[in-house]
Amino acid sequence: VVDMRKGALKHKRIVEVKDHQFTARFFKQPTFCSHCTDFIWGIGKQGFQCQVCSFVVHKRCHEFVTFTCPGSVTAPRPDDLKSRHAFKVHTYSSPTFCDHCGSLLYGLIHQGMRCASKFHLPLGSCAAQRKLGHINQVPGPNSVRGSQWDRRLSVEVWDWDRTSRNDFMGALSFGVSEIFRRPISGWFKLLAQDEGEYYNIPVPDPDLQPDVAAPCPPQAIPVPLPEPFPVGLSPSPLPSCLPIHTPGPGKVKVGVHDFNFLMVLGKGSFGKVLLAEERGSERLFAIKVLKKDVLFQDEDTESALVERRVLALPSRPHFLTSLYSAFQTEDRLYYVMEYVNGGDLMFHIQQVGKFKEPHAAFYAAEIAVGLFFLHSKGIIYRDLKLDNVLLDSEGHIKIADFGMCREGMFEGDTTRTFCGTPDYIAPEIVAYQPYNKAVDWWSYGVLLYEMLAGQPPFDGIDEEELFQSIMEQSVSYPKSLSREAVAICKGLLTKHPGKRLGGGEEAERDIKEHLFFRWIDWDRLERLEMQPPFKPRTGGRKGENFDKFFTGAPSVLTPSDPDVLAAINQEDFQGFTFLNSEFAPSPLTAV
């Protein structure tokens, strides 16, 4: 018999997180969020409270709760050291709220209990927790534009326990272009903050093969949306393999009349480098102009031919400047080269004072790849310095100016020619002793020290005092340098060439395996798959990234000495003319 009326039931909406049974409720007294410690504001049902353990949080904080409800069946065992609290009765001298239920602790003394363990202190702010819990959505490749493509996705791990001022645990980062180029999955080392700003180091997992080994097929690699490109600048680099071609009768020829000289980019002892615009196409090139009379008087004709041969080497890495063509007139030699518009390292280091260590390591690694190639061809560079290392539009380095190169220097070969820039000259050159490729690694050490410290390792009021310093003085290292940075500089700046880092038979392996380059994946570096740490502003017709001391000079070609020209045998420059067959000539080029 039905003899009693029963009302309908409706359970409260329950949100389950980590076995907590959260329901929205109204708090009659001031209450604080037990997750972020901020006050719970609002009218009506301001927050969530667990029906099992009374844990109170903001509605916005409930999804970030990290511990399992103590009243659930999956809660940690009481004997678990990580979950065990060391509660002691405590007297609070100021109004205090419970870290669990958020309510005010009443009384004058012995108002509550406090855990004496350092593992159970309050967490950080809600804003911090949101950063840990959420990663902002990265736009799809079709919406990535301009500078976004050159940024890095930074991941930092912090311990938000308020026990110390610096709770930083580690960091790593991925270039946006790197992420789009290939999928990234797996375990990675946590690096120091300045290291993690630029690099990531995968950790091989024997049970899980990270999905970073094989790059995506070329057609699957997205590219940023096109933007208006400065007139005369080509977004695609010259192919690394330069087929050598000497124009014959009836073939295309390149001459001075094909270019308009815009400004001076740099000057040297034998000539100058001019920014030139090709007539008809408005493409920009850097043209190095050498005066034959100066070369003849200094008996340095052969160095000009060596430079042309080095510039035209096939299968060259990206980190060496490319030659488009070479031609000559009665009084001058012209090298038409790619316009590397990012400026040189001297210009950039003058802007910032010195480079961060990961920043310098990236440039040093790319420079090393260029030196490895030259040495493998039996070529000593002999003039490595900040002025001769340029940045391209993407931030990769380009070694320029091969006028000091010496060919035919294989294992066991030596030479005695005194040459180079004084600040970078190795002790064995100063002492007029026979030397080999080890002199390049000395210059490399000086350059690396300058990038890290912002000053040269040796100095003097004149060349004599400078050379004495190079021969006798020890290098002092700033305290800001890491042990790895000091170690590689000491190895490179060893005065005895046989003991110098890079001076042995296993030079390439010794350099690559040095701890200073612990962040560098050399294979990816050579394939240009590592995103540069810095992208220079786009330089164009005004030479924005070059020293105004040069760009402000007139771009006129000074006349040569006719008496000296009359004494020159033009056959000495036979074989200088060169044309890259990949180079598309201007419509106005003479035939």
C-alpha positions in Angstrom: 0.0 0.0 0.0 1.3 3.4 -0.9 0.7 5.5 2.1 3.6 8.1 2.0 4.5 10.8 -0.4 8.1 11.1 -1.4 9.8 14.1 -2.9 12.0 13.9 -6.0 15.8 13.8 -5.5 18.5 15.7 -7.5 22.1 15.1 -6.6 24.5 18.0 -6.7 26.7 18.2 -9.8 30.0 16.6 -8.8 33.3 17.4 -10.5 35.9 14.7 -10.0 39.6 15.5 -10.0 42.2 13.2 -8.5 39.4 11.3 -6.8 38.2 14.6 -5.1 34.4 14.9 -5.2 34.1 18.7 -5.8 30.8 20.5 -5.6 30.1 24.2 -5.8 29.1 25.8 -2.5 28.5 29.1 -0.7 31.0 30.0 2.0 29.5 32.0 4.9 32.8 33.2 6.3 36.0 34.5 4.6 37.7 31.5 2.9 40.9 31.1 1.0 41.8 28.8 -1.9 43.9 25.9 -0.6 45.6 25.7 -4.0 46.7 29.2 -4.8 46.2 30.8 -1.3 44.2 33.7 -2.8 40.9 34.8 -1.2 37.7 33.3 -2.7 35.6 36.3 -3.9 32.1 36.4 -5.2 28.4 36.2 -4.5 26.6 32.9 -4.4 28.6 29.7 -4.8 32.1 31.1 -5.0 34.2 27.9 -5.0 34.5 24.2 -4.9 34.8 21.9 -1.8 35.5 18.2 -1.8 32.6 16.3 -0.2 35.1 13.7 1.2 38.0 15.7 2.6 36.7 19.3 2.7 39.5 20.6 0.4 38.5 24.1 -0.8 39.6 25.7 -4.1 38.6 28.3 -6.6 36.5 27.1 -9.5 39.3 28.1 -11.7 41.9 26.1 -9.7 40.2 22.8 -9.2 41.6 21.3 -12.4 45.2 22.0 -11.2 44.9 19.9 -8.0 47.9 17.6 -8.0 47.3 15.2 -5.0 44.8 12.4 -4.6 41.9 12.8 -2.1 43.0 11.4 1.3 39.6 9.8 1.7 39.6 7.8 -1.6 40.6 4.2 -2.0 43.5 5.2 -4.2 45.0 7.6 -1.6 48.6 7.0 -0.6 49.3 4.6 2.2 49.9 6.2 5.7 53.4 4.7 5.8 54.3 6.4 2.5 57.1 8.8 3.4 56.2 11.3 0.7 52.6 11.6 2.0 53.4 11.5 5.8 53.0 14.8 7.6 54.8 15.7 10.8 51.9 17.7 12.4 52.6 19.6 15.7 50.3 21.9 17.6 51.1 25.5 16.9 50.2 28.9 18.1 49.7 31.4 15.3 50.4 35.1 16.2 48.4 36.5 13.4 45.0 35.6 11.8 45.6 32.3 9.9 43.5 30.2 7.6 43.6 26.5 7.2 45.7 25.4 4.2 43.2 22.6 3.5 39.6 23.9 4.1 40.5 27.6 3.8 38.6 28.5 7.0 39.9 30.8 9.8 41.6 29.2 12.7 39.8 30.4 15.9 41.4 30.9 19.3 44.1 32.7 21.1 46.6 29.9 21.5 47.0 26.4 20.0 44.7 27.4 17.2 45.8 24.5 14.9 48.5 22.2 13.7 51.4 22.8 11.3 53.4 20.3 9.4 57.1 20.6 10.2 58.2 18.8 7.0 59.6 21.0 4.3 57.8 18.9 1.6 54.3 20.2 2.6 54.5 24.0 2.3 52.0 26.1 0.3 52.1 26.1 -3.4 52.6 29.2 -5.6 50.1 31.5 -7.1 47.3 30.7 -9.4 49.0 32.4 -12.3 52.0 30.3 -11.9 50.0 27.1 -11.7 48.2 28.1 -14.9 51.5 28.4 -16.7 52.5 24.9 -15.4 49.1 23.4 -16.4 48.6 25.0 -19.8 50.8 25.6 -22.8 49.4 28.2 -25.1 48.3 26.9 -28.5 50.9 27.4 -31.2 49.4 28.7 -34.4 49.4 26.3 -37.3 52.2 26.7 -39.9 49.9 28.4 -42.3 49.4 31.3 -39.8 53.0 31.7 -38.7 54.4 35.0 -40.0 57.7 36.8 -39.9 59.5 36.9 -36.6 57.2 34.2 -35.1 58.9 31.7 -37.3 62.3 32.6 -35.7 61.1 32.4 -32.0 61.6 29.6 -29.6 59.1 27.6 -27.5 60.6 27.8 -24.0 59.9 25.2 -21.3 61.0 26.0 -17.8 60.5 23.8 -14.7 60.2 25.5 -11.3 59.6 24.2 -7.8 56.9 26.5 -6.4 57.4 25.7 -2.7 58.6 29.2 -1.5 61.5 27.7 0.4 64.1 29.7 -1.4 64.4 32.7 -3.7 65.5 30.6 -6.7 63.4 27.5 -7.2 64.4 27.1 -10.9 64.9 23.4 -11.7 65.8 23.5 -15.4 64.8 24.6 -18.9 64.9 23.7 -22.5 63.6 25.2 -25.7 62.7 24.3 -29.3 62.8 26.6 -32.3 59.4 27.1 -33.9 60.9 26.3 -37.3 62.5 23.1 -35.8 59.1 22.0 -34.5 57.5 22.4 -37.8 60.3 20.7 -39.6 60.1 17.5 -37.7 58.0 16.1 -34.8 59.5 16.2 -31.3 58.7 13.5 -28.8 60.7 11.9 -26.0 62.8 12.8 -22.9 65.1 15.8 -22.7 67.7 17.0 -20.2 66.9 20.0 -18.0 69.5 22.6 -18.7 70.7 25.7 -16.9 68.5 28.8 -17.6 70.9 30.4 -20.1 71.5 27.1 -21.8 67.8 26.1 -22.0 67.1 29.5 -23.6 68.7 28.3 -26.8 69.0 24.5 -26.8 67.6 21.1 -25.9 69.4 17.8 -25.4 67.4 14.6 -26.1 67.9 11.7 -23.6 67.8 8.2 -25.3 65.2 5.9 -23.8 66.0 2.2 -24.2 62.3 1.4 -24.0 61.0 4.2 -26.1 62.6 5.4 -29.3 62.1 9.2 -29.6 60.4 10.3 -32.7 63.1 12.8 -33.7 65.4 10.8 -35.8 63.9 11.0 -39.2 63.1 14.4 -40.7 59.8 14.9 -42.4 59.9 14.6 -46.2 60.6 17.9 -48.0 57.0 18.4 -49.2 55.7 18.0 -45.6 57.8 20.8 -44.2 55.6 23.9 -43.8 56.9 27.3 -44.6 55.8 30.6 -43.1 53.5 32.8 -45.1 55.3 35.0 -47.6 55.9 38.6 -46.7 57.0 41.5 -48.8 60.7 40.9 -49.5 63.2 43.7 -49.9 64.0 44.4 -53.5 67.2 42.8 -54.6 67.4 40.2 -51.8 67.0 36.5 -52.6 65.2 34.4 -49.9 66.9 31.2 -51.1 70.6 30.7 -50.7 73.0 29.8 -53.4 73.5 26.1 -53.8 76.6 24.8 -51.9 78.0 23.1 -54.9 79.4 25.7 -57.4 80.1 24.3 -60.8 83.2 26.0 -62.2 82.8 27.5 -65.6 85.2 29.7 -67.5 83.4 31.7 -70.3 84.6 31.0 -73.8 83.9 32.7 -77.1 80.2 33.3 -77.6 79.4 32.6 -73.9 77.8 34.9 -71.4 80.3 37.4 -69.8 80.0 39.6 -66.7 81.6 42.9 -66.5 81.7 46.2 -64.6 79.0 47.7 -66.8 76.5 45.2 -65.4 76.5 46.8 -61.9 75.8 50.0 -60.1 78.0 50.5 -57.1 75.9 51.8 -54.1 78.2 52.0 -51.1 81.3 50.7 -49.4 80.8 47.7 -47.0 84.4 47.3 -45.9 88.0 48.1 -46.7 91.2 46.0 -46.6 94.9 46.4 -47.3 94.5 45.5 -51.0 91.1 46.9 -51.9 87.5 47.3 -50.8 84.2 45.5 -50.8 81.3 47.4 -52.4 77.5 46.8 -52.3 76.4 46.6 -55.9 73.1 46.4 -57.7 72.9 44.4 -60.9 71.4 46.4 -63.7 68.2 45.0 -65.1 67.4 42.7 -62.1 68.1 45.0 -59.2 69.7 42.1 -57.4 72.2 43.0 -54.7 75.8 41.6 -54.6 78.9 42.2 -52.5 81.8 42.9 -55.0 85.3 42.7 -53.7 87.6 44.9 -55.8 91.4 44.5 -55.8 93.8 46.8 -57.5 96.4 45.1 -59.7 99.0 47.7 -59.1 98.8 47.2 -55.3 99.0 43.5 -55.7 102.0 43.8 -58.0 103.9 46.1 -55.8 103.3 43.9 -52.8 104.2 40.8 -54.8 100.9 39.3 -53.8 99.4 38.4 -57.1 99.2 34.7 -56.2 97.0 35.4 -53.1 94.3 36.9 -55.3 94.2 33.7 -57.5 94.2 31.5 -54.3 91.2 33.5 -53.0 89.3 32.9 -56.3 90.1 29.2 -56.2 89.0 28.9 -52.6 85.7 30.8 -53.2 85.0 28.4 -56.1 85.5 25.2 -54.3 82.7 22.7 -55.0 80.6 21.0 -52.2 81.4 23.8 -49.8 79.3 24.0 -46.6 76.8 26.8 -46.1 79.2 28.6 -43.7 81.6 29.8 -46.4 80.7 32.8 -48.6 79.7 31.8 -52.1 81.0 33.3 -55.3 78.7 34.1 -58.2 81.4 35.2 -60.7 84.8 36.7 -61.1 86.1 39.0 -63.8 88.9 41.4 -64.4 89.8 44.6 -66.2 93.2 46.0 -67.1 93.6 47.5 -63.7 91.4 45.6 -61.3 90.1 42.2 -60.1 86.4 41.7 -59.2 84.8 39.0 -57.1 81.0 39.1 -57.3 79.8 37.4 -54.1 76.5 36.8 -52.4 75.5 39.8 -50.3 75.5 38.5 -46.7 73.3 41.3 -45.3 73.3 40.5 -41.6 76.6 42.3 -40.9 79.8 40.9 -39.3 80.3 39.7 -35.7 82.4 42.8 -34.9 79.4 45.0 -35.7 77.1 42.9 -33.5 79.4 42.5 -30.6 79.8 46.2 -30.5 76.0 46.5 -30.1 75.7 44.0 -27.2 79.2 44.0 -25.5 79.5 40.2 -25.5 77.5 37.1 -26.4 75.8 34.7 -24.0 77.7 31.4 -23.8 75.1 29.3 -25.8 75.0 32.1 -28.3 78.8 32.1 -28.8 78.8 28.2 -28.9 76.4 28.2 -31.8 78.5 30.6 -33.8 81.8 28.9 -32.8 80.3 25.5 -33.9 79.4 26.8 -37.4 82.8 28.5 -37.8 84.4 25.2 -36.8 82.5 23.3 -39.6 83.9 25.9 -42.1 87.4 25.3 -40.8 87.1 21.5 -40.9 86.2 21.8 -44.6 89.1 24.1 -45.5 91.6 21.9 -43.6 90.2 18.8 -45.3 91.1 20.5 -48.6 94.6 21.3 -47.4 93.9 25.0 -46.9 94.9 27.1 -43.9 92.7 30.1 -43.5 95.1 32.3 -41.4 92.9 35.4 -41.0 90.0 34.3 -38.8 88.6 37.3 -36.9 85.3 39.0 -35.9 85.4 41.2 -39.0 85.6 38.2 -41.4 82.6 36.3 -39.9 79.3 37.5 -41.3 75.7 36.7 -40.4 73.2 35.9 -43.2 69.6 36.9 -43.1 68.6 33.8 -41.1 71.4 34.2 -38.5 73.8 31.6 -39.7 77.5 32.5 -40.1 79.4 33.0 -43.3 83.2 33.1 -43.3 84.5 35.7 -45.8 87.8 37.1 -47.1 90.1 34.2 -48.2 93.0 36.4 -49.3 95.3 35.0 -46.6 94.7 31.3 -47.4 97.5 28.9 -48.1 96.9 25.9 -50.3 98.6 22.5 -50.2 98.8 22.2 -46.4 98.1 18.6 -45.7 99.2 16.5 -42.7 103.0 17.1 -42.1 103.2 20.2 -44.3 104.4 23.5 -42.9 105.0 27.1 -44.0 106.8 30.1 -42.6 105.0 33.2 -44.1 104.3 35.9 -41.6 100.7 37.0 -42.1 97.4 37.5 -40.3 95.8 40.2 -38.1 98.1 41.0 -35.2 95.6 40.3 -32.4 94.9 36.8 -33.8 98.4 35.7 -34.8 99.7 32.5 -33.2 102.9 32.4 -31.2 104.7 30.2 -33.8 104.0 32.8 -36.5 105.4 35.6 -34.2 108.5 33.5 -33.6 109.0 32.9 -37.4 108.8 29.1 -36.8 107.3 26.6 -39.3 103.5 26.2 -38.7 100.5 24.3 -39.9 96.7 24.3 -39.5 97.1 24.7 -35.7 97.4 28.5 -36.2 93.8 28.6 -37.3 92.7 27.1 -34.0 94.7 29.7 -32.1 92.8 32.4 -34.0 89.6 30.5 -33.3 90.4 30.6 -29.6 91.0 34.3 -29.7 87.8 34.9 -31.5 85.9 32.7 -29.1 87.4 34.5 -26.1 86.3 37.8 -27.6 82.7 36.6 -28.1 82.5 35.4 -24.5 84.4 38.1 -22.7 83.8 41.1 -25.0 87.6 41.9 -25.0 90.7 40.5 -26.5 92.8 38.0 -24.5 96.1 39.9 -25.3 96.8 43.6 -25.7 99.6 46.1 -26.1 100.1 49.7 -26.9 101.9 48.7 -30.2 102.5 45.6 -32.2 105.8 44.9 -30.4 104.2 44.9 -27.0 101.2 42.9 -28.3 103.4 40.2 -29.8 105.4 40.0 -26.5 102.1 39.5 -24.7 101.1 36.7 -27.1 104.4 35.0 -26.5 104.8 35.4 -22.8 101.6 36.3 -20.9 98.9 33.9 -19.6 95.3 34.7 -20.3 93.0 35.8 -17.4 89.4 34.6 -17.6 86.4 36.5 -16.2 84.6 34.7 -13.4 81.4 34.8 -15.4 82.7 32.2 -17.8 81.7 28.6 -17.2 84.3 25.8 -16.6 83.6 24.4 -20.0 84.2 27.8 -21.7 87.5 28.4 -19.8 88.6 24.8 -20.6 88.1 25.2 -24.4 89.7 28.6 -24.4 92.7 27.3 -22.5 93.0 24.4 -24.9 92.8 26.6 -28.0 95.2 29.3 -26.6 97.9 26.8 -25.7 101.2 28.3 -26.9 102.7 25.0 -28.0 101.0 24.1 -31.3 101.5 20.3 -30.7 99.6 20.5 -27.4 96.9 22.9 -28.7 93.3 21.8 -29.0 92.8 21.2 -32.7 96.5 20.8 -33.4 96.5 17.0 -33.4 95.6 14.4 -36.0 92.1 14.0 -34.5 91.4 17.7 -34.5 87.8 17.5 -35.7 86.8 14.8 -33.1 88.6 16.7 -30.3 86.7 19.9 -31.1 83.3 18.3 -31.6 83.5 16.2 -28.4 84.5 19.1 -26.2 82.0 19.7 -23.4 81.7 23.3 -24.5 79.7 22.0 -27.4 77.5 19.7 -25.3 74.4 21.4 -26.7 75.4 21.0 -30.3 74.0 18.3 -32.6 76.6 18.5 -35.3 74.7 16.6 -37.9 71.7 18.9 -37.5 73.9 21.9 -37.4 75.5 21.1 -40.8 72.0 20.5 -42.3 70.9 24.0 -41.0 68.3 22.3 -38.9 69.3 24.1 -35.7 67.6 27.4 -35.3 70.1 30.3 -34.8 69.9 32.1 -31.5 69.6 35.5 -33.1 68.2 36.7 -36.4 69.6 40.1 -37.5 67.3 42.8 -38.8 66.8 42.6 -42.6 69.6 44.6 -44.3 69.1 46.0 -47.8 70.3 48.7 -50.1 71.3 51.0 -47.2 73.7 48.5 -45.5 72.0 48.8 -42.2 74.0 46.1 -40.5 77.5 47.4 -41.5 79.8 49.9 -39.9 78.9 53.5 -40.8 82.6 54.3 -40.9 82.6 52.3 -44.2 79.1 52.8 -45.5 79.6 56.6 -45.3 82.7 56.5 -47.5 82.3 57.3 -51.2 81.9 54.3 -53.5 84.1 55.5 -56.2 87.1 53.5 -57.6 90.3 55.4 -57.3 92.6 55.5 -60.3 95.6 53.1 -60.5 99.2 54.0 -61.1 99.7 53.9 -64.9 103.5 53.3 -64.6 102.9 50.3 -62.4 100.2 48.9 -64.7 102.5 49.1 -67.6 105.0 46.8 -65.9 102.4 44.2 -65.0 102.2 41.0 -67.1 98.5 40.4 -67.5 99.2 36.7 -68.1 99.9 36.5 -64.4 96.1 36.7 -63.8 95.2 34.1 -66.4 92.5 31.7 -65.1 91.0 34.3 -62.8 87.7 34.6 -64.7 84.9 32.5 -63.3 81.2 32.1 -63.8 78.9 30.0 -61.7 76.6 28.1 -64.1 73.8 28.4 -61.6 74.0 32.2 -61.7 71.2 33.6 -63.9 72.6 36.6 -65.8 70.9 39.9 -66.1 68.9 40.7 -69.2 71.4 43.4 -70.0 74.5 41.2 -69.7 76.7 41.4 -72.7 77.1 38.4 -75.0 
